[in-house]
Amino acid sequence: MARFMDDNFLLSTGAARALFHDVASQMPIIDYHCHLSARLIADHAAFDNLGEMMLGGDHYKWRLMHIAGVDEQLIRGDAPWKDKFVAYAGALEGAVGNPLYHWTHLELRRIFDIEEALTAQSAPSIYRQAGEQLRRGEHDCVDILHSFDVRVLCTTDDPVDDLADHKTIAADPTISTKVYPTFRPDKATQVDAPGFAAYARALCELTGQNPEALSGLVAALENRMDYFHAHGCRLSDHALGTLPELAADVDPDNAYREAMRGSIDAASAEALRFHILCALGRAYSRRGWTMQLHMSALRNVNSRGFAAFGPDTGFDSVGDSLPIARLAALLDAMDREGALPRFILYSLNPVHNAALAALIGAFGQSGVPGRAQFGSAWWFNDTIGGMREQLTTLAAMGHLGSFVGMLTDSRSFLSYPRHEYFRRILCAMLGEWVERGEYPNDRDMLESLVRGICYDNARRYFGLAME
């Protein structure tokens, strides 16, 4: 019987163990999509205690506690951090099969060198041991990035952001991790949202463009792209609640004027969103950027929870609608003009895996390995089963060797062991294919695959400055 989460955790074959220990575990990290705070990195922010460090802002863990029936004061309330941590430990005891069980123990092991199983009984001692390290000034935000050899980290930023914190980081010689912004223009595409007109005017005012014309909005967005590009940005990211549909009988300029008056109808809103996304895609293509599309999230389904705590606090779910034909039409509209950028598709619903893996195969590009990417298992799917399913589908229907690999998509600085989790799963799958005779036991080919998926492919694909 294997020891709990021993060195060969998840690695059942000799090939898997060799690939992980000799190759995957040695690779640096490019975290090309996350929600970490650039301000905390710029400030070399430290944590006062393990409770705040582990639970502050981590809606994955809040959600687990909520499901386990923990009192709200101990989740998002104002209870002492130690009490919250003990409550989380108690909830974790029953979370068998949940990736949080493994992630939490990897966080304790890799950051604090604590190997004891976390339970409600052991929690006070673990809290004290970690606290002693934190009081010695160990494990601030920058220390954590360095300890995991995070070479590049891409935050998520609104086009109006002045990127002051990124400038501070770039000028700090003690921070070896390169921290770049990612362009997230969701507020400029949500044309039927109540705050759209005010946002469009603020963006245009910032860039000296005419807010009353659609061309002014597009010019303002391009102006900010240039600003972001000058500060190292090479990716955009879009959260698409719905896939827009082109309506040939809708004039986008008229639809924009309706949106600015707050009187746009649903069909015109979809057509305008389609137009803006295409304009953005063309602009990304000219700059050599990658366009990320995150789809099928059903957000804020609990209206009482949302009213009390706001977005991204654990009240989201998985959507069941992803019109693949609309997505294909959006990509095709850019491709017809020769202006389709590199892109990554993510769906929160694994039902869509085969459709997305098939779709990327229609939009390859000569000389660009993996120009179209089926993104890593996301949010509710970054489990053992979810990662295996995504990798299996991509391998079966696409080109696994061109995959750009894992990301954290997290607000927690403790999330970097998720890369280890992914790498163990990847090596386990490759080892199983070798063991079954489905792939040669050729060490050079296997190592090349692992190095590529863990690091090298992302380094080549995104064009991010590494020095």
N, C-alpha and C positions, 0 to 999 in steps of 0.2 A: 504494500500500500504506500502510495506517495505521501510525503510530508506536505502539509498545507502550504501551498504557494511556494514550493521550493525552487531551486535554480532552474529546474526543467518544467516549471509550471506551463501547462498547455502544449508542451513539446513532447509528443509521444513516440517520435522516431529518431534514429540516430542522425539522419540527414537534417531533420528540423533542428535538433539541438546544435549541430555544427554550424548551420547557417545563422541561427540566432546569436549564439555566443561569439562566434568568430567574425561575423559580418554585421548583422543588423544592429546588435547592441552597441557597436562601435561607431555607428553613423551619426553625424550631426543632425540637427532638426531645422527644417524650414517650415515655420508655422504660418502658412500663407492666408489663413483666415481665422481671426479670433476677435473677441470683444474685450480684450484687456485694456486697461486704462493707461494711455501714454503719460498722463499726469503722474500716476504712481511710479512709473519707471523713471521719469525725469527727476522725481523727488527722492529716488532710492528709498521708497516708502518701506517702513518696517511694520511688523504686526506685533501687537501687544500680547496676544494670547492665541492658542491653537483654535479656540472656538471661533473667533472672528476670522482667522486665517482660513479655516476649513469651510465655514458655513456662510460667511458674509457674502451676499449676492449670488450664492450658488443655488439657483432654483431647481436643479436636479435633486439636490439633497433636501431642499425644502419640500419638494413634491413627495419624496419618499416618506418623510416624517408626517406629512398631511395624510397620506394614504394609510399610514400605520396608526392614525388616530391620536397623534401627539397634540397636546394643547397648543393653541395658536400662539400664546405668549412665548412658548419655547421654540417657535419656528421663525416667524417674522416679527414677533413682539419684542418687548423691552426686558425680558428676563436676562439674568446674568449669563455671560458667554459660557461659563463653565457648566451651568445648568443646561444650556442648549446643547452643548457637546455631549453631555451624559445622556440626554434625551435622544440625540441622534444615534449614539452608540446602542442604546436600547432598541431603537427601530431597526438598526442595521442587523441585529442578531437574526431577525426573521427574513432578511432580504436575500436568501439563498437564490442563486440564479440571476440576480440583478448585477449588472456590471459595477454599480456603485460599491458593492461588497469588495470586489477586487480592486477597483480604483482607490478606494479609501486606504486599503492596506498597502498598496503600492506607494501612495503618498506618504504614509507613515514610515515606510521602509526606506524609500529613496531619498527623502528629504531629512528625516529625523533619525534614521537608522534604528527605528523601533520595530521589532518583528513580532511582538506579542499581539495575539488576536484581540481586536477591539470589541469589548462587550460593555454593558452597563456597569459591571463590576470592575473591569480593568480601566475604564475611562478616566477616573480621577488620577490614577497613577500615570497614565499616558499623557494626560493633560499637563501634569506637573513636569514630567520629563521634557516634553516639548517646550514648555514655558521656560525652563531653565536655559535651553538653547536660545530661545528668542530674547531673553533678558541679557544674554551675552552679546547681543547684536548680530546673531547669525540669521541667515535665511531672509534677508530683505528681498524685495522684488527683483533687483538686479542680480543678487547672489543666486537666486533660483534659476533665472535664465542662463546664467553662466554655468551652473552646475549641471544642467541638462544639455549643454552645448547647443543652445538655440542660436543659430547663426543669423537668421532673419525672422522677424515677427511683423506681421501686417495687421494693424489695427483696423477698425471700421469707423469711418468718419463722414460726416455730412459735408457736402460741397461748400457750405459757408464757414466751416471751421478754419481758423487762422493758422492751425498747425504749429502753434507756439511751442507746445510740449515736444513735438517732433524736432523742432529746431534745437531746443535745449539738449535733447538726447544726442543729436548728431554732433553737437559741439562738446560733448562730455567724453574725454578720452578714457574714462574708467568704465564706460559701457561698451563692451565689445559686440554685443548683439546689435545688428542693424534693425532699426524700428521704422517702418515705412507706413504711410497712410494707405487706406483703401477707399475708393470713391463710392459712396453709398447714396445715390440720388433719389431714394424712394419718395421723398416729399415732393419732388418735381414731377413724378409720374402718377401720383395719386390725385388725379385731376378732379375727382368728384368728392374729395375730402373737404371738410369745412375750412381747414386752414390753408388750402392750396393757394388762393389768391394772395394772401398775406405773405406766404413763403416766396412765391414767384416775384413779388415786388421787392422783397428784401434781397433776394439773390441778384435781381437786376440792378438794384441800387448799389449793391456792393461792387458790381463790375461795370457800371456805367452804361447799361443796356436799357432798351425800351421795354418796360414790363407789359405794355398793352398789345404787343405783337408776339406771335409764336416765335418768329425769327429772333426776337430779343431774348426770349427764354433760352433757346438753343445756343445762342451766342454766349450768354452768361454761363451756361453749363460748360461750354468749351473753354471759356476763359478760366474757369476754376480747374478744369482738367489740366490746363497748362501749368497752373500754380501747383497742383498736386504732383504733376510729373516732375517739376523742378525739385521737389522734395522726395523723390524716389518712388512715387506711386507707379505701379504697373498693373494694378488690378482694380476692377470695379466689382460691386456686388449689388444684387437686386433681390428683394423679397417680393415675390409675385404671389399675391393672394389669389388672383385669378389670371388666366391667360387672356390677353386682349385679342380682339378679332378685328381685322381690317374690314371696314365698310366702304366700298368704293363710292357710294353716294354721299358720304360725309366729307365736307370740306374741313380740313384740320384747322385752318385759320379761323373759320367761323366757330368751330367747336372750342377753340382756345378762348375766344372772346366770351362765349357762353360760360366757360369754366371760371373765368375771371369775374363774371357777374354772379356766380353761384347758382346758375340756372341750367346746367348741362344735364341732358338726359343720359340714360344708361348706354344706349347705342353709340352716341357721340363720344361719351367718355372712353369707351373701349377703343374706338377708332383713333382718338387723340392719343391715348396711351400707346397704342401700336406705333403711331407716327413718331412719338418722342423716343420710344425704345429703339426704333430703327435709326433715328438720327444719332442717338448715343452710340449704338453699335458701330456706325460708320466712323464716328469720332474716335472710338477705342481702336478700331482697326488701323486708322492712320497713325496712331501713336504706338502701335505694337502692344496694346494692353490685352489682358484677359478679362472676359465678361463672365461673371458667375451669376447663375440664376437659381435661387432657392425657392422651391415650390411645394405646394400641398400642406402647408402649415395651417391649421385651423386655430386661430388665436383668440384668447380671452373668452373661452366658452362659458366660464362661470362669471356671470355679470356681477354678483356680489363680491367675489374675490377680486375681480378687476377694479371695481369701484373702491374697494378698501386699500388695495396695495399697488395698483397700476400694472403696466405691461411687464412681461418677462419675470414673473414672480411665481410661476408654477401652475397657471390656469389655462394652458394651451393643450391642443390635441392634434390628431392626425386627420387631415382632410382626405376626402375620397374622390375629389374631382380634379382631373388633370387632362384637359382636352388635348391629346397628343397632336391632332390635326392642326390646332391653333399654334402650338409650339413649333411644329414643322413649318407652318406658313410664316411665322416670325423669323425663323432662321433663314428660310428660303428667300424672304424679301431682302435681307441683307446680302445673302450669297449671290443673288441675281446681279447685284451691282458690283460684285467683286469686293464687298466691304464687310464680310463676315469676320469678326475677330476670332482669336482663340476663345473658346468658351468651355465652361464646366456646368453641367446640369445636375442638380440635386433634387430628389423628391423625398419628402418625409414619409410617403406611403410606399412600402416595398412592393406593393402590387404593381407599381409602375416600373420596376427595375428592368424587366425585359424590354418594355417599350423604349425606355431611355437608352439602354445599351444598343438596341437596334438603330435608333435614330442617329446616334453619333456616327455610326458607320456610313451614313449617307453624306457626311460633310467633312470628309478628310481633306487634306491638302498636301500636294507634292512638296517634299522637303521639310515638312513639319510633322515629326512623329507625334501622334496623339493630339493633333490640333483640336479635335472635339473630344471632350472628356466626360465620362460618366462618373460623377463625383463620389467621394467616399461616403460610407454609411453615416447618416446625419441624425443627430439629436436622439430621437427615440430608437434609432436603428443602430447606434454604435455599441451594440452588444456582441457577444461571441457569435450568436446566430445571425445577427444582422450584418456584421462585417463579412462573415463567411458567405452569406447569400449574395452580397454586393460583389465580392471578389469572384465568386463562382460564375455569376451572370456575366460580368465583364469579361472574364477569361473565355467563357463559352461563346460569346457573341461579338467580342471585340479583340483588343490587343493588350493583354495584361502588362506586357513588357514596357508599354509606353505610359502606364498609369503614373500620375503625379503624387499618389499616396495620401497620407493622413494629415489631418489638421485638428486643432482643438475645438474651434468654434465655442470658446468658453470665456467666461468673465473671471475665472479663478486662476491665480498663479500656480496653484497646486495641480493643474490639469495635465502637466507634461508627461506623467506616467502613462497617459492614454496612448502616446506614441509607442511606448514599450508594449502595451497591450496589443495594439494593432500589429506591431512587428512580430510578436510571438504568434499571433493568429496566422499571419502571412507565411511565416516559416513553417508552421505546423501544416498548413495546406500544401505547400510545395513538397514537404517531406512525405506526406501521404501520397501525393501523385507519384513521387519517385518510388515509394514502397510498393505501390500497385502496378508499377511498370508503365505508367502513363506518361512519364517524362524521364529522359536519361539521367542517370546519376553522374552527371558531368559537372564537376565542381566549378569550373570556370564559368559555364553557362548559368548555373544556379546562383553563384555569387554576383554575376553581372545583373541578373534579374533583381536580386535583393537590394543591391546598392542603388540600382535605378529607382525602384519603387519607394525606397526609404528616403532618398536624398537627391541623387544625381538627376533624375528626370525633372524634378521641380526646379533645380538650379538652372538647367538648360531652358526649360519651358517658359518660365516667367520673366526671364531677363532682368532680374533684380540685381542691383549692385551688391556684391558680396564684400567689398573692401571699402 
